[in-house]
Amino acid sequence: MLEQPLSASLILTNAKHDKVFRAWLMPQGTGWVVRTEWGARSAGKLSSQVKPDSPTTYEAAKKIYDKKIREKTELPCSCGCGDRYLQTRVEAGEPKLQPIDCTAAQAEQEQKAEAVAGPTSWAPQLLEPIEGERGKLLLVGDDRYGAQEKYDGVCISLWWAEEQRARCFNKLGQLRDVPTYVADSLIARAREAEAKSFWVHGELLPNGGPLVVHDLMEWNGDDQRGETYRARFGLVATFLGNCLHIAIPELITGTHAKSAFVAALAAKRAEGVVFKRLNAPYLPGRTQHFKFKFWQSATCKVTPKRKIDGKNSHAISVLRKGKLVEVGTVTGKSSVPAQVGSLVEVKYLYVGHGDRFVQPELLGLRDDQARPDDWSTLKLKDTHREARSC
């Protein structure tokens, strides 16, 4: 292992925070230590710490350094805002340290040099699954909820502000490639409306499809997350309707209208229906919004086929007690460049005989997921479920 000093600078900015975290892996005496500093960027003095208490080997210190960076970039902020730090700089070589007792002027100068405008991560509001007709009917009859069609795209958010480059996050809160054709269209619409910024939450449909916009977290510099869903969706419909490469799902309210809407979705074999609480603010996690699938889908891992049969198909597996188990094969698609090791979304009717998917269909790649689904989350046919419980 090459023994050299390292340093990193991370930043977290959102409606609640504007703070920095820095770490240095540095020599001290005959060994190595890790120094960290953290706090609000507007403060004249940052909190600091040196670990371990006495110098240790480079390998041991490197583990401490890596753990500190990983905790900040992979885990959401402990305050509950759901955001993560964004790594803005990594350097090798002699560490550039500010004195612990840095002056307010030094802090202000450093803040300007390292400023990163806009969000550095994203914790999406997700949909809680509901099972059975009874749960669906309860929400159809509850006027606190509106209904929308459920789509099966890749969950993303897209942020932009004047004089800033567009930024896109996946479901895990990580930065991903910006779909430029969508971003360009949204930016053009924002400028038409004389809006200086936007932050939308939606699903990017496959094969160059549109972005289905479900929610609006920021518009024209104003954080909308504290507003009701009805108000936020009203802004979406007002400002983004008839926008190129953008689709706006219809929001249905009222028991009779929702009942007819759900029946029509089932008749056309749509994936499902979504129920959203109309007075809900935008909160991270599975809160106050629900989904009911007519068809099921699962994130699977493409694994080697048991035998080479010359067919254009992939073996697919899920996790069961921590191990990969095959649940069938699915026909490949030229539009989905899946290969062994890829995570893919597969639509199926239910899990049938031999623990295999019935009528599986390959939907697309899942680059926003870190692992395949667990067996316990799959939809089993009633008779199949009873047989396995005996």
Backbone hydrogen bonds, N-H to C=O, Kabsch-Sander energy under -0.5 kcal/mol:
donor,donor_aa,acceptor,acceptor_aa,energy
4,Q,2,L,-0.9
6,L,25,L,-1.7
7,S,91,E,-2.2
8,A,23,A,-2.3
9,S,89,R,-2.3
10,L,21,F,-3.1
11,I,86,L,-2.2
12,L,19,K,-2.6
14,N,17,H,-2.4
19,K,12,L,-2.4
20,V,39,G,-2.6
21,F,10,L,-2.3
22,R,37,E,-2.9
23,A,8,A,-2.2
24,W,35,R,-2.6
25,L,6,L,-3.1
26,M,24,W,-0.7
26,M,33,V,-2.5
28,Q,31,G,-2.5
31,G,28,Q,-2.1
32,W,56,T,-2.3
33,V,26,M,-2.6
34,V,51,K,-3.4
35,R,24,W,-2.4
36,T,49,Q,-2.6
37,E,22,R,-2.1
38,W,47,S,-1.9
39,G,20,V,-1.7
41,R,18,D,-2.2
43,A,40,A,-1.3
47,S,38,W,-2.1
49,Q,36,T,-2.0
51,K,34,V,-2.9
56,T,32,W,-2.3
61,A,57,T,-2.3
62,K,58,Y,-2.8
63,K,59,E,-1.6
64,I,60,A,-1.5
65,Y,61,A,-2.6
66,D,62,K,-2.9
67,K,63,K,-2.1
68,K,64,I,-2.2
69,I,65,Y,-2.0
70,R,66,D,-2.7
71,E,67,K,-2.6
72,K,68,K,-1.4
73,T,69,I,-2.1
74,E,70,R,-2.4
75,L,71,E,-1.1
77,C,83,D,-3.2
80,G,77,C,-1.5
82,G,77,C,-0.6
85,Y,72,K,-2.0
86,L,11,I,-2.9
88,T,9,S,-2.4
88,T,86,L,-0.6
89,R,9,S,-1.4
91,E,7,S,-2.7
93,G,5,P,-2.3
97,L,95,P,-0.9
102,C,99,P,-0.7
102,C,100,I,-1.4
107,A,103,T,-2.2
108,E,104,A,-2.4
109,Q,105,A,-2.2
110,E,106,Q,-2.4
111,Q,107,A,-2.4
112,K,108,E,-2.0
113,A,109,Q,-1.7
114,E,110,E,-1.9
115,A,111,Q,-0.8
120,T,13,T,-0.7
126,L,124,P,-0.6
126,L,285,G,-2.5
128,E,289,H,-2.7
130,I,291,K,-2.1
135,G,131,E,-0.6
136,K,132,G,-1.4
137,L,133,E,-2.9
138,L,134,R,-2.1
139,L,135,G,-1.5
140,V,136,K,-2.0
141,G,137,L,-2.0
142,D,139,L,-0.7
143,D,141,G,-0.7
145,Y,142,D,-1.8
146,G,276,K,-2.6
147,A,252,I,-2.9
148,Q,274,V,-2.3
150,K,272,G,-2.4
154,V,204,L,-2.2
155,C,153,G,-0.5
156,I,202,G,-2.4
157,S,169,F,-1.8
158,L,200,V,-2.1
159,W,167,R,-3.2
160,W,198,F,-2.3
162,E,196,K,-2.4
164,Q,161,A,-2.0
167,R,159,W,-3.0
168,C,176,R,-0.5
169,F,157,S,-2.2
170,N,174,Q,-2.6
171,K,155,C,-0.6
173,G,170,N,-2.2
176,R,168,C,-2.3
180,T,178,V,-1.3
182,V,179,P,-0.9
183,A,179,P,-2.6
184,D,180,T,-3.0
185,S,181,Y,-1.0
186,L,182,V,-2.4
187,I,183,A,-2.9
188,A,184,D,-2.2
189,R,185,S,-2.1
190,A,186,L,-2.7
191,R,187,I,-2.3
192,E,188,A,-1.9
193,A,189,R,-1.8
194,E,191,R,-1.1
195,A,190,A,-3.1
198,F,160,W,-2.4
199,W,218,E,-1.9
200,V,158,L,-2.2
201,H,215,D,-2.3
202,G,156,I,-2.6
203,E,212,V,-2.1
204,L,154,V,-2.7
205,L,203,E,-0.7
205,L,210,P,-2.3
209,G,205,L,-0.9
209,G,206,P,-0.6
211,L,245,H,-2.4
212,V,203,E,-3.0
212,V,210,P,-0.7
213,V,211,L,-0.9
213,V,247,A,-2.2
214,H,201,H,-2.4
214,H,212,V,-0.6
215,D,201,H,-2.0
217,M,199,W,-3.0
218,E,199,W,-1.2
219,W,222,D,-2.1
220,N,197,S,-3.0
222,D,219,W,-1.8
224,Q,217,M,-2.8
224,Q,222,D,-0.5
225,R,217,M,-0.8
227,E,224,Q,-2.0
229,Y,280,A,-0.6
230,R,278,L,-2.6
232,R,228,T,-2.5
233,F,229,Y,-3.2
234,G,230,R,-1.6
235,L,231,A,-1.5
236,V,232,R,-1.9
237,A,233,F,-2.7
238,T,234,G,-2.2
239,F,235,L,-2.7
240,L,236,V,-2.5
241,G,237,A,-0.7
243,C,240,L,-1.1
246,I,243,C,-1.9
247,A,211,L,-2.4
252,I,147,A,-2.9
252,I,250,E,-0.6
258,K,254,G,-2.6
259,S,255,T,-2.5
260,A,256,H,-2.1
261,F,257,A,-2.1
262,V,258,K,-2.8
263,A,259,S,-1.9
264,A,260,A,-2.0
265,L,261,F,-2.2
266,A,262,V,-2.3
267,A,263,A,-2.2
268,K,264,A,-1.6
269,R,266,A,-1.4
270,A,265,L,-2.6
271,E,150,K,-0.5
272,G,150,K,-0.6
273,V,292,F,-2.8
274,V,148,Q,-3.3
275,F,290,F,-2.7
276,K,146,G,-2.6
277,R,288,Q,-1.2
278,L,144,R,-2.7
280,A,277,R,-1.4
282,Y,225,R,-3.0
283,L,281,P,-0.8
285,G,124,P,-2.3
287,T,126,L,-0.6
287,T,285,G,-1.4
290,F,275,F,-3.0
291,K,128,E,-1.8
292,F,273,V,-3.0
294,F,271,E,-2.4
295,W,271,E,-1.6
296,Q,348,Y,-1.8
298,A,346,V,-2.1
300,C,298,A,-0.6
300,C,344,V,-3.1
301,K,317,S,-2.7
302,V,342,S,-2.8
303,T,315,A,-2.0
309,D,307,K,-0.7
313,S,311,K,-1.8
314,H,330,V,-2.6
315,A,303,T,-0.7
316,I,328,G,-2.6
317,S,301,K,-1.9
318,V,325,V,-2.2
319,L,373,D,-2.6
320,R,323,K,-2.9
323,K,320,R,-1.5
325,V,318,V,-2.9
327,V,316,I,-2.8
328,G,316,I,-0.7
330,V,314,H,-2.3
332,G,312,N,-2.8
333,K,336,V,-0.5
336,V,333,K,-1.6
338,A,336,V,-2.7
341,G,302,V,-2.9
342,S,339,Q,-2.9
344,V,300,C,-2.8
344,V,342,S,-0.5
345,E,364,G,-3.1
346,V,298,A,-2.6
346,V,344,V,-0.5
347,K,361,E,-3.1
348,Y,296,Q,-2.5
349,L,358,V,-2.8
350,Y,358,V,-0.5
351,V,379,K,-2.4
352,G,350,Y,-0.6
352,G,356,R,-3.2
355,D,352,G,-1.5
356,R,353,H,-0.6
357,F,327,V,-3.2
358,V,350,Y,-2.5
359,Q,357,F,-0.5
361,E,347,K,-2.4
363,L,345,E,-2.9
364,G,345,E,-1.1
366,R,343,L,-2.8
369,Q,366,R,-1.1
373,D,299,T,-3.1
375,W,319,L,-3.0
377,T,374,D,-2.0
378,L,375,W,-1.9
380,L,378,L,-0.7
381,K,351,V,-1.5
385,R,381,K,-2.7
386,E,382,D,-2.3
387,A,383,T,-2.1
388,R,384,H,-1.9
389,S,385,R,-1.1
390,C,386,E,-0.6
390,C,387,A,-0.8
